Amino acid sequence: MTTTQSRNSQLEACIEACLKCLQDCEFCATTCLDSDMVQMMAACIKACRDCADLCALCARFMSRTSDLHMQLCAVCADACDRCATECAKHDHEHCRRCAESCRRCAESCRQM
């Protein structure tokens, strides 16, 4: 595998991680909003929404190989870490799944 192929593979994997994280964050936020304990879940909802927005933006920047995608990946990794930390505070399955997805995305973004 050439360096260019390896780089493209890494980029594609990171885009996929961002899109998966986006989906899991949106699902987590929506499920939290629909719960009876929505007030208790406010920080989780905010973290998920921030993370989802940054994951979407990051995937778009990488898809067009923007010169800014590496800087955005660093910000996205930070948002993913924050979201994972917040979601890990809750015992809900959707929060657990979101936290795992956020950790994977953060790691992938750091490798960019």
C-alpha positions as semicolon CSV with decimal commas, in nm:
position;residue;x (nm);y (nm);z (nm)
1;M;0,000;0,000;0,000
2;T;0,141;0,339;-0,095
3;T;0,157;0,634;0,139
4;T;-0,124;0,804;-0,054
5;Q;-0,343;0,493;-0,032
6;S;-0,269;0,462;0,338
7;R;-0,356;0,829;0,393
8;N;-0,680;0,793;0,195
9;S;-0,771;0,483;0,395
10;Q;-0,706;0,670;0,720
11;L;-0,915;0,963;0,597
12;E;-1,203;0,734;0,498
13;A;-1,191;0,557;0,834
14;C;-1,204;0,889;1,017
15;I;-1,497;1,010;0,806
16;E;-1,681;0,686;0,888
17;A;-1,604;0,726;1,259
18;C;-1,733;1,085;1,251
19;L;-2,054;0,984;1,074
20;K;-2,114;0,695;1,317
21;C;-2,052;0,927;1,611
22;L;-2,288;1,185;1,460
23;Q;-2,564;0,922;1,441
24;D;-2,506;0,795;1,793
25;C;-2,494;1,147;1,939
26;E;-2,815;1,248;1,763
27;F;-2,989;0,930;1,883
28;C;-2,864;0,982;2,238
29;A;-2,974;1,347;2,249
30;T;-3,316;1,266;2,103
31;T;-3,370;0,977;2,344
32;C;-3,267;1,197;2,638
33;L;-3,507;1,469;2,522
34;D;-3,789;1,215;2,513
35;S;-3,719;1,087;2,864
36;D;-3,902;1,183;3,180
37;M;-3,570;1,301;3,327
38;V;-3,492;1,555;3,056
39;Q;-3,375;1,815;3,310
40;M;-3,123;1,570;3,457
41;M;-2,995;1,495;3,108
42;A;-2,942;1,858;2,999
43;A;-2,560;1,843;3,008
44;C;-2,564;1,515;2,815
45;I;-2,797;1,659;2,551
46;K;-2,578;1,968;2,508
47;A;-2,260;1,762;2,480
48;C;-2,422;1,529;2,225
49;R;-2,547;1,817;2,013
50;D;-2,208;1,991;2,013
51;C;-2,033;1,666;1,928
52;A;-2,279;1,576;1,651
53;D;-2,241;1,917;1,488
54;L;-1,862;1,901;1,498
55;C;-1,857;1,543;1,367
56;A;-2,074;1,644;1,071
57;L;-1,855;1,944;0,995
58;C;-1,537;1,742;1,034
59;A;-1,665;1,472;0,795
60;R;-1,750;1,738;0,536
61;F;-1,409;1,904;0,565
62;M;-1,230;1,572;0,531
63;S;-1,450;1,469;0,237
64;R;-1,335;1,771;0,043
65;T;-0,978;1,745;0,179
66;S;-0,994;2,097;0,317
67;D;-0,664;2,239;0,437
68;L;-0,837;2,299;0,771
69;H;-0,947;1,941;0,834
70;M;-0,658;1,859;1,069
71;Q;-0,732;2,157;1,294
72;L;-1,100;2,071;1,290
73;C;-1,019;1,708;1,377
74;A;-0,843;1,831;1,692
75;V;-1,151;2,029;1,797
76;C;-1,375;1,735;1,710
77;A;-1,162;1,501;1,924
78;D;-1,202;1,739;2,218
79;A;-1,580;1,753;2,172
80;C;-1,591;1,373;2,148
81;D;-1,390;1,339;2,470
82;R;-1,623;1,577;2,651
83;C;-1,931;1,398;2,522
84;A;-1,791;1,055;2,614
85;T;-1,719;1,177;2,967
86;E;-2,070;1,316;3,006
87;C;-2,246;1,014;2,857
88;A;-2,040;0,777;3,075
89;K;-2,207;0,932;3,381
90;H;-2,537;0,768;3,283
91;D;-2,645;0,405;3,287
92;H;-2,866;0,422;2,979
93;E;-2,777;0,194;2,687
94;H;-2,794;0,484;2,439
95;C;-2,551;0,685;2,653
96;R;-2,312;0,390;2,677
97;R;-2,323;0,336;2,302
98;C;-2,271;0,708;2,240
99;A;-1,973;0,723;2,477
100;E;-1,807;0,430;2,298
101;S;-1,865;0,587;1,958
102;C;-1,726;0,919;2,083
103;R;-1,410;0,751;2,213
104;R;-1,352;0,576;1,880
105;C;-1,410;0,897;1,687
106;A;-1,178;1,097;1,913
107;E;-0,901;0,843;1,861
108;S;-0,952;0,842;1,485
109;C;-0,949;1,223;1,473
110;R;-0,627;1,235;1,677
111;Q;-0,459;1,010;1,420
112;M;-0,527;1,264;1,147
